[in-house]
């Protein structure tokens, strides 16, 4: 018997969802060895997570869209996909895709309700799928993990979910996010052609990230005589064309650097090299980049929307993401004040210490135990369940 974790988002490298799935899976396996198995859709020749090749794994081989449709239709028709998960005692969907299972209890992680709150920021097909499927997934799961209180509130408001069904389990920065040494910073600076002093933002380029307003705020700083650069790290997501149009119209030229997607191993040095990290997003289920920047010893100026004040606490400087003047003023204040930045860095490192994947693993396991206990251990005898509780 095993608890199955769906790591499809991790093996496909799907930005924030993948980081969540991989980090949680690694932490659970480390905290509770021998308790878990993995499941994923191995479309496009994916490989197992490095270092976890020995964890029992089951896969399907299907295209992304056909697999999503198969799962959704299976839920509608009341089918059971138990044959895909032999001897499963519980299944955890770590992204917004819940396998239809009739005999196995399920837990669903809900990251955000962006598709509902900002439908204009989604591709039409993706919006329609989530709008149709998520109410069903939310209803069919026996427990829901939300990654922030903000997401929990959205679930309760949108779907009328009983608060007791939803448990908030926060994410955390990965352990390698920490202040980089001067030598490592110099090497990464040279590798990507980064200037000595710059403002940094990190995230997939898509409308929700609010990058056109950041360009406007940055242009205001340049007009006031601040001879700085803006570095935008992240690959192209969906509906990114608007950002590039704004960039061309801004006439900022070489003052905006676009290194694109950067490997995870290099990100801590880039965060560490920045003078200020800015996160102007309109909405985040969690906003992991804020914690990563703080963990690397960088002052954070960010949007005060959705979950971000939960993540940044008293360590970040906040602004209204729709108010360009307020955004520019907040950035300028932190940019100019060295003593303020030092205090923000100190507070940021203290804030980061409140979050850990080991804690997330323990809190997630508590959800599993509660669900399995309500099912009488899904067939396990009482003694085995007592052993589980003792771990």
C-alpha positions in Angstrom: 0.0 0.0 0.0 1.2 3.5 -0.9 0.2 7.1 -0.9 0.5 8.3 -4.5 1.6 11.8 -5.3 1.0 13.2 -8.8 4.3 14.8 -9.9 3.3 15.5 -13.5 3.8 19.2 -13.2 7.3 18.6 -11.8 8.6 16.2 -14.5 7.2 18.6 -17.2 8.8 21.6 -15.6 5.6 23.7 -15.4 7.0 26.7 -13.5 5.4 27.2 -10.1 3.2 24.1 -10.1 6.2 22.0 -10.9 8.3 23.5 -8.2 5.5 22.9 -5.7 5.1 19.2 -6.7 8.8 18.4 -6.7 9.6 20.2 -3.5 6.7 18.6 -1.6 7.4 15.2 -3.0 11.1 15.4 -2.0 10.2 16.6 1.5 7.5 13.9 2.0 9.9 11.1 0.9 12.6 12.4 3.2 10.3 12.8 6.2 8.4 9.5 5.7 10.6 7.0 3.7 8.8 4.0 2.2 5.4 5.5 2.4 5.0 7.0 -1.1 4.7 6.2 -4.8 4.7 8.7 -7.7 2.3 9.0 -10.6 2.7 11.1 -13.7 1.9 11.6 -17.4 5.1 10.9 -19.2 4.2 12.7 -22.4 7.2 14.1 -24.3 9.8 11.6 -22.9 10.0 12.9 -19.3 12.5 11.6 -16.9 12.2 10.7 -13.1 13.1 13.3 -10.6 16.8 13.1 -10.0 17.7 11.3 -6.8 14.2 9.8 -6.5 14.5 7.1 -9.2 14.0 4.4 -6.6 10.6 5.6 -5.5 7.9 3.3 -6.9 6.4 5.0 -9.9 3.4 4.5 -12.2 2.9 6.5 -15.4 0.5 7.0 -18.3 1.7 8.1 -21.8 -0.7 10.6 -23.2 -0.6 14.1 -24.7 -1.3 16.9 -22.2 -4.7 18.0 -23.6 -6.0 14.4 -24.4 -5.0 13.4 -20.8 -6.9 16.3 -19.3 -10.0 15.5 -21.3 -9.8 11.8 -20.3 -9.6 12.7 -16.6 -12.5 15.2 -16.9 -14.7 12.8 -18.8 -13.8 10.0 -16.4 -15.1 12.3 -13.6 -18.3 13.1 -15.4 -19.0 9.5 -16.3 -18.2 8.2 -12.8 -15.4 5.9 -14.0 -12.7 4.6 -11.7 -9.0 4.9 -12.7 -7.9 2.6 -9.9 -6.0 0.3 -12.2 -3.4 3.1 -12.8 -2.6 3.2 -9.0 -2.1 -0.4 -7.7 -2.5 -0.8 -4.0 -3.1 2.9 -3.5 -4.4 4.0 -0.1 -4.6 7.7 -1.1 -4.0 9.9 -4.1 -2.8 13.5 -4.0 -3.4 15.7 -7.1 -0.7 18.4 -6.8 -2.1 20.5 -9.7 -5.6 21.2 -10.9 -6.3 17.7 -12.3 -8.0 15.1 -10.1 -8.0 11.5 -11.2 -11.5 9.9 -11.0 -11.2 7.3 -8.3 -14.1 5.5 -6.7 -12.4 3.4 -4.0 -9.3 5.5 -3.2 -9.6 8.7 -1.2 -8.2 11.9 -2.8 -6.6 15.1 -1.8 -6.5 18.1 -4.2 -4.1 21.1 -4.0 -5.7 24.3 -5.2 -3.1 26.9 -6.1 -5.3 29.7 -7.2 -8.5 30.7 -9.0 -6.9 32.9 -11.6 -9.0 31.5 -14.4 -12.2 32.6 -12.5 -10.9 36.0 -11.2 -9.0 37.0 -14.3 -10.5 35.1 -17.3 -9.1 37.6 -19.7 -5.6 36.5 -18.7 -6.2 32.9 -19.8 -6.3 31.3 -23.2 -10.0 30.6 -24.1 -9.6 26.8 -24.2 -7.8 26.6 -20.8 -10.3 29.0 -19.2 -13.2 26.8 -20.4 -11.6 23.6 -19.2 -10.9 24.9 -15.7 -14.3 26.7 -15.5 -16.0 23.4 -16.3 -13.7 21.0 -14.5 -12.6 22.7 -11.3 -16.1 22.7 -9.6 -16.2 19.0 -10.1 -12.7 18.4 -8.8 -13.3 20.5 -5.8 -16.5 18.7 -5.0 -15.1 15.2 -5.6 -11.9 15.5 -3.6 -12.2 14.5 0.1 -9.9 17.2 1.3 -8.4 20.3 -0.3 -5.0 21.9 0.4 -4.8 25.6 -0.3 -1.4 27.2 -0.6 -2.5 30.4 1.1 -5.4 31.9 3.2 -6.1 34.0 0.2 -6.8 30.9 -2.0 -8.8 29.4 0.8 -11.0 32.5 0.9 -11.5 32.4 -2.9 -12.5 28.7 -2.7 -15.1 29.4 -0.1 -16.5 32.4 -1.9 -16.5 30.9 -5.4 -17.6 27.3 -4.7 -19.2 27.4 -1.3 -16.6 24.9 0.1 -17.0 24.3 3.8 -14.0 25.8 5.6 -13.3 22.5 7.4 -12.6 20.9 4.0 -9.7 23.2 3.2 -6.3 23.2 5.0 -3.8 25.9 4.3 -0.2 24.5 3.8 2.3 27.1 2.9 5.1 26.6 0.4 8.7 27.5 1.1 11.9 28.5 -0.7 14.1 25.6 -1.7 17.2 25.2 0.5 19.6 26.3 -2.2 18.1 29.8 -2.2 20.5 31.7 0.1 22.9 34.6 -0.2 25.5 33.8 -2.9 29.2 34.5 -2.4 30.8 37.4 -4.3 32.6 35.0 -6.5 29.5 33.1 -7.6 27.7 36.4 -8.1 30.5 37.7 -10.3 30.5 34.5 -12.4 26.7 34.6 -12.9 26.8 38.4 -13.6 29.4 37.7 -16.4 27.4 34.7 -17.7 24.2 36.7 -18.3 25.7 40.1 -19.0 24.2 41.7 -15.9 25.0 45.3 -14.8 26.5 46.2 -11.4 23.2 47.7 -10.0 19.8 46.6 -11.2 16.2 46.1 -10.3 15.1 42.5 -10.7 11.8 40.8 -11.3 11.3 37.0 -11.8 8.3 35.2 -13.2 6.7 33.9 -16.4 5.9 36.7 -18.8 2.1 36.8 -18.9 -0.6 39.4 -18.3 -1.2 38.6 -14.6 2.4 39.5 -13.8 1.6 43.2 -14.5 4.9 43.8 -16.3 3.6 46.7 -18.5 2.9 48.8 -15.4 6.3 47.9 -14.0 7.8 49.2 -17.3 5.9 52.4 -16.8 7.1 52.7 -13.2 10.7 52.0 -14.3 10.5 54.6 -17.0 9.5 57.2 -14.4 12.6 56.3 -12.3 14.8 56.7 -15.3 13.3 60.1 -16.1 14.1 61.2 -12.5 17.7 60.5 -13.2 18.1 57.0 -11.7 20.7 55.4 -14.0 19.7 51.8 -13.4 18.6 48.8 -15.3 15.6 46.4 -15.1 16.2 42.7 -15.4 13.2 40.6 -16.3 13.9 36.9 -15.7 11.4 34.4 -17.0 10.2 32.5 -20.1 7.3 33.4 -22.2 4.0 32.2 -20.9 0.7 32.9 -22.6 -0.6 36.2 -24.0 2.9 37.7 -23.6 2.7 39.8 -26.8 1.2 42.8 -24.9 4.3 43.1 -22.7 6.7 43.1 -25.7 4.5 45.8 -27.4 4.7 47.9 -24.3 8.5 47.4 -24.1 9.0 48.5 -27.7 6.8 51.6 -27.2 8.5 52.5 -23.9 11.8 53.3 -25.8 13.7 52.0 -22.8 16.0 50.2 -25.1 19.0 48.5 -23.5 17.9 49.6 -20.0 15.6 46.5 -19.9 17.5 43.2 -20.0 15.6 39.9 -20.9 17.8 36.9 -20.2 14.7 34.7 -20.5 14.4 31.4 -18.6 17.4 30.9 -16.2 18.3 27.5 -14.7 17.3 27.1 -11.1 20.9 26.7 -10.0 21.8 30.2 -11.2 18.8 32.0 -9.7 20.1 32.5 -6.1 23.1 34.4 -7.5 20.9 36.6 -9.6 18.6 37.4 -6.7 21.7 38.1 -4.6 23.1 40.4 -7.2 20.0 42.6 -7.4 19.8 45.8 -5.4 16.0 45.6 -5.2 13.5 42.8 -6.2 10.1 43.9 -7.5 7.1 41.7 -7.8 4.2 43.7 -9.3 1.7 40.8 -9.8 -2.0 41.4 -9.9 -2.7 38.1 -8.2 -0.7 35.1 -6.8 -1.8 31.9 -5.1 1.4 32.2 -3.1 4.2 34.2 -4.7 7.2 32.0 -4.2 9.6 34.4 -5.8 9.1 36.8 -2.9 10.4 34.2 -0.5 13.2 33.2 -2.8 14.4 36.8 -3.1 14.3 37.3 0.7 16.2 34.0 1.3 18.9 35.4 -1.0 19.3 38.6 1.1 17.5 41.0 -1.3 15.1 43.7 -0.3 11.6 43.1 -1.7 9.1 45.6 -3.0 5.9 44.0 -4.1 2.2 44.1 -4.8 -0.1 44.1 -1.8 -2.7 42.0 -3.7 -4.0 38.5 -2.9 -1.6 36.3 -0.9 1.5 38.4 -1.1 1.2 40.1 2.3 0.9 36.6 3.8 4.2 35.7 2.2 6.1 38.9 2.7 4.9 39.8 6.2 6.5 42.9 7.6 9.7 42.4 5.6 8.4 43.7 2.2 7.4 47.2 1.1 4.0 47.0 -0.6 2.2 49.0 -3.3 -1.2 48.9 -5.1 -0.3 47.0 -8.3 -2.8 49.1 -10.4 -1.2 52.4 -9.3 2.0 53.1 -11.3 2.9 56.2 -9.3 2.7 54.3 -6.0 4.8 51.5 -7.5 7.5 53.8 -8.7 7.6 55.7 -5.4 7.9 52.4 -3.4 10.8 51.2 -5.6 12.6 54.6 -5.5 12.3 54.7 -1.7 14.0 51.3 -1.2 16.5 51.9 -4.0 17.8 55.1 -2.5 17.9 54.1 1.2 20.7 51.8 2.0 19.8 51.6 5.7 16.2 50.7 4.9 17.4 48.0 2.5 19.6 46.5 5.2 16.7 46.4 7.6 14.4 44.8 5.0 17.0 42.2 4.3 17.2 41.4 8.0 13.5 41.1 8.3 13.3 39.1 5.1 15.7 36.4 6.4 13.6 36.2 9.6 10.4 35.9 7.5 11.8 33.1 5.3 12.6 31.1 8.4 8.9 30.8 9.1 8.4 28.6 6.0 9.9 25.2 5.3 9.2 22.2 3.1 9.7 19.9 6.1 6.9 21.7 7.9 4.8 21.6 4.7 5.4 17.8 4.5 4.3 17.3 8.1 1.2 19.4 7.6 0.3 17.6 4.4 0.8 14.2 6.0 -1.7 15.3 8.7 -4.3 15.9 6.0 -3.6 12.5 4.5 -4.0 10.9 7.9 -7.3 12.6 8.6 -8.7 11.6 5.2 -7.5 8.0 5.5 -8.8 7.8 9.1 -12.3 8.9 7.9 -12.2 6.0 5.5 -11.2 3.6 8.2 -7.7 3.4 6.8 -8.9 2.3 3.3 -8.7 -1.3 4.2 -5.7 -1.3 6.4 -6.1 -2.9 9.8 -6.2 -0.8 12.9 -2.7 -1.8 14.0 -1.2 -0.5 10.7 -3.1 2.8 11.1 -1.7 3.2 14.6 1.8 2.6 13.2 1.2 5.3 10.6 0.1 7.7 13.2 3.2 7.1 15.2 5.5 8.1 12.3 
